[in-house]
Amino acid sequence: MPAKSVLIIDDEVSIQKVVSLSLKMEANWSVITASSGKEGILQAEHHLPDVILLDVMMPELDGIATFEALRDNPVTHSIPVILLTAKTRADDKQLFQKLGVAGVITKPFPPLTLASKIAQMVNWSL
């Protein structure tokens, strides 16, 4: 079975690097990165990843607007999206659940178990 592919959309390069290294080491997944919502949408259309990790707070096109654009696009509509966020207030969590995301991972997250957490959210086995 081919390795899973993960698209990380986050404007912080340090987060991209930590997530990439973690997913490659723990699960041997291939990782694609994007530094903005617009770039992420283009990468998703081009690569059709198995899952998208999406930062909520980004300049220009934030994570919520990016998620909605991914859902409105017939090419990327069915790709599971997991939000990466430092927002932990109850009303934020309710909004995220209403959107229909596959899951929410709170920053900071433990890098050594990140792949396991993602696999659990999208029902993959490692």
C-alpha positions, 0 to 999 in steps of 0.5 A: 500500500502506498504511503499516505500523503498529508498537506500541511497548510500553515504560515509558520515554517517552523510548524511545517518543519516539525509536522513534516519531520514527525509524520515522516519519522513516525509513519513514513507519510509523504508531506506537502507544505503550503504557507497560505490558504491560497497556496494550500488550495492549489496544492490540494487540487494538484496533489490530492492528499489523503488528509489536510492539516490546516492552521486556523489563524493565517493572514489573508485567507484564514483557515476557516475561509480556506476550509470553506473553499476546499469544501466548495471545490468539487476536486477537494471536497472529500479530502478530510481536513484536520484543524491545527489551532491554538484556539481552545475556547469552547465557542471556537471548538463548537464552531469547528465541530459545526464546520464538519472538520475531521478533527482538531489538534491543539497547538502546541501538540506532542510531535512524537504522537502526531501521526497516531492522532491523525490516524485515529481521527481519520480511521487509518491504521499505522 
